[in-house]
Amino acid sequence: MAPLQRELHERNIDLAIGSVREPIAVESLTSEVLFDDRLVVAAGAGNKWHRRKRINLSDLSNEPWLLAHRDSLIFSMITEAFRASGAHTPNATVSSNSGRLNNNLLATGRFLTMFPESMIRLGAKHMPCKVLPVRLPNPPVPVVLFTLKNRTLSPAVQLFIDCIREVVKPFAKGRFVTPLNRAEKTLRRARNSE
């Protein structure tokens, strides 16, 4: 978030939206938590893991992984998920922060990946993957909207912010049905039948 905060202070952008691990207490910024996001494990539609009803993260350590770059927030969250599951973080078969490349590689069905659940929610029609029924130990991470205090926003920016709030309202209330919700229900039923 530091580069975006700098852009806000330099008045190059009107707002910033991003995931934060800890509250950012900067007097010159206003912040609004839009929703809490969490990681999911996903694979292309043809991946062999789609047939499994229960998957532990440790089962996936030796699979081909498509992961974010090591210096990113998401990579540190992925590392924590594996560590908390008692598994080693896999070596990335491919390391990329390019959404287009990632989608094309996921579509092959060969790779597994982890990314925020909001990507599935917002791009389900355009994402060539399915969420796997893997429970991750990571706590949700807030997605926050930042603006500069005492800066008058243009009507267009204010309208955009209002639109963002409307789009994410189902996320904040947990009412959005996703493949992950269905996977969690399957996991719950399996646990209850044991």
C-alpha positions in Angstrom: 0.0 0.0 0.0 2.9 2.4 0.5 3.3 3.2 -3.2 -0.5 4.0 -3.4 -0.3 6.1 -0.3 2.5 8.1 -1.9 0.4 8.6 -5.0 -2.5 9.8 -2.9 -0.2 12.3 -1.1 1.2 13.5 -4.3 -2.4 13.9 -5.6 -1.7 11.7 -8.6 -4.7 9.6 -7.7 -8.0 10.3 -5.9 -8.5 7.0 -4.1 -6.7 3.7 -3.4 -8.2 0.3 -2.7 -6.1 -2.5 -1.3 -5.7 -5.3 1.2 -3.9 -4.4 4.4 -2.5 -6.7 7.1 -2.6 -4.1 9.9 -4.5 -0.9 10.3 -2.8 2.0 8.6 -2.9 5.0 10.9 -1.8 8.0 8.8 -3.4 11.2 9.9 -3.6 12.6 6.4 -5.7 9.7 5.1 -9.3 8.5 5.7 -9.9 4.8 5.5 -13.0 2.7 5.1 -13.0 -1.1 5.4 -15.1 -2.3 2.4 -15.0 -6.1 3.2 -12.9 -8.9 4.5 -11.2 -11.0 1.9 -9.6 -14.4 2.2 -7.4 -16.7 0.2 -8.8 -19.6 -1.8 -7.0 -22.5 -3.7 -8.1 -22.7 -7.3 -7.3 -24.8 -10.3 -8.2 -24.9 -14.0 -11.4 -26.7 -14.8 -9.6 -29.8 -16.1 -7.4 -30.2 -13.1 -7.5 -33.7 -11.4 -8.1 -32.2 -7.9 -11.7 -31.1 -8.9 -12.9 -34.6 -8.4 -11.9 -34.7 -4.7 -14.4 -33.7 -2.1 -11.8 -33.2 0.7 -8.4 -31.8 0.2 -5.8 -30.8 2.8 -3.3 -28.1 1.8 -0.5 -30.4 2.6 -1.8 -32.8 -0.1 -1.0 -30.1 -2.7 2.6 -29.2 -1.8 4.2 -31.2 -4.6 1.8 -30.1 -7.4 2.7 -27.5 -10.1 1.9 -24.1 -8.6 1.4 -20.7 -10.2 2.3 -18.2 -7.4 2.6 -14.5 -7.0 6.1 -13.0 -6.8 7.9 -13.5 -3.5 7.9 -9.8 -2.5 4.1 -9.5 -2.7 1.6 -9.4 0.2 -0.2 -12.4 -1.3 2.9 -14.5 -1.4 3.5 -13.9 2.4 -0.1 -14.9 3.0 0.4 -18.1 1.0 3.5 -18.9 2.9 1.7 -18.4 6.2 -1.2 -20.7 5.0 1.2 -23.5 4.2 3.2 -23.1 7.4 0.0 -23.0 9.5 -1.2 -26.2 7.8 2.1 -28.0 8.7 3.3 -28.1 5.0 6.2 -26.5 3.2 5.5 -23.7 0.8 5.8 -25.2 -2.7 8.3 -23.9 -5.2 6.5 -21.9 -7.8 6.5 -23.7 -11.2 5.6 -20.2 -12.5 5.8 -16.9 -10.6 3.7 -14.2 -12.1 1.7 -11.1 -11.0 0.1 -10.8 -14.5 -3.6 -11.5 -14.4 -3.8 -12.4 -18.0 -0.9 -14.8 -18.0 -2.2 -16.4 -14.8 -5.7 -16.9 -16.3 -4.2 -18.4 -19.5 -2.0 -20.8 -17.5 -4.9 -21.8 -15.1 -7.1 -22.6 -18.1 -4.7 -25.4 -19.1 -5.8 -27.3 -16.0 -2.2 -28.0 -15.1 -1.6 -25.5 -12.3 -2.9 -24.7 -8.8 -2.9 -21.2 -7.4 -4.1 -19.1 -4.5 -5.6 -15.8 -4.7 -8.2 -13.6 -2.9 -11.8 -14.9 -3.0 -12.9 -11.5 -4.3 -11.3 -12.3 -7.6 -13.6 -15.2 -8.0 -16.6 -13.2 -6.9 -15.9 -10.3 -9.2 -14.6 -12.2 -12.2 -16.3 -15.6 -12.1 -17.5 -15.3 -15.7 -14.0 -14.5 -16.8 -11.9 -16.8 -14.6 -11.0 -20.2 -16.1 -10.8 -21.9 -12.8 -12.8 -23.4 -9.9 -12.2 -23.1 -6.2 -11.0 -26.3 -4.5 -12.5 -27.5 -1.2 -9.4 -26.6 0.9 -9.8 -24.9 4.2 -7.1 -22.4 4.7 -6.1 -21.3 8.2 -5.5 -17.7 7.3 -7.7 -15.1 8.9 -9.6 -12.8 6.5 -7.7 -9.6 5.4 -9.6 -6.3 5.2 -9.9 -4.6 1.8 -9.7 -0.8 2.5 -10.6 2.3 0.5 -8.3 5.2 1.2 -8.7 8.9 0.3 -6.8 12.0 1.3 -8.3 13.9 4.2 -9.5 17.4 3.5 -9.5 16.8 -0.2 -12.7 17.6 -2.0 -13.5 14.7 -4.4 -15.0 15.4 -7.8 -18.6 14.3 -8.3 -17.3 11.5 -10.7 -14.9 10.1 -8.0 -17.7 10.3 -5.4 -20.0 8.4 -7.8 -17.3 5.8 -8.4 -16.9 5.3 -4.6 -20.6 4.9 -4.2 -20.6 2.3 -7.0 -17.8 0.4 -5.3 -19.7 0.4 -2.0 -22.8 -1.0 -3.8 -20.8 -3.7 -5.6 -19.1 -4.9 -2.5 -22.1 -4.7 -0.2 -22.9 -8.5 -0.6 -19.3 -9.3 0.2 -19.5 -7.3 3.5 -22.7 -9.1 4.5 -21.4 -12.5 3.5 -24.4 -13.1 1.2 -22.6 -13.9 -2.0 -22.8 -17.5 -3.0 -19.5 -18.6 -4.5 -18.0 -22.0 -5.4 -16.1 -21.7 -2.1 -19.4 -21.5 -0.2 -20.5 -24.7 -1.9 -17.1 -26.3 -1.2 -17.4 -25.3 2.5 -20.9 -26.9 2.7 -19.5 -30.1 1.2 -16.6 -30.1 3.7 -19.1 -29.5 6.6 -21.4 -32.4 5.4 -18.3 -34.7 5.1 -17.1 -33.8 8.6 -20.6 -34.3 10.1 -20.9 -37.7 8.5 -17.7 -38.9 10.1 
